[in-house]
Amino acid sequence: MSTKGQPRPRRLPQRSCVACRTTTAKRELTRIVRLPTGAVEVDPTGKKSGRGAYLCRRAVCWEEALRRDRLSKALRTTLREDDRVALQAFAANLPPEPPAGGTAGP
């Protein structure tokens, strides 16, 4: 049986959070990039040149990644203090946990 003429379903790229190791669609995670200059910053577009690492959009994952130095290992660099402060400031605006399955609370 031929599937000629039918488009193949498009596969979504999968990435893993460096903190909780959850694998999900690349677009659902936030990319952190080590630029060629050595600076580390958040890459909202996911297109900046450099070595990247991904984190969930939950404050707990960001806190764990910074506390346990997982970003440094994933990016193969030592985070400078100003980079660490900028990442902590970004994490402060994130929700502590994702909304629970779309159901309203009591």
Secondary structure, DSSP 8 states (H G I E B T S, - for coil): ---TTS-------EEE-TTT--EEEGGGSEEEEE-TTS-EEEESSS--SSEEEEE-SSHHHHHHHHHTTHHHHHHTS---HHHHHHHHHHHHTS-SS--STT----
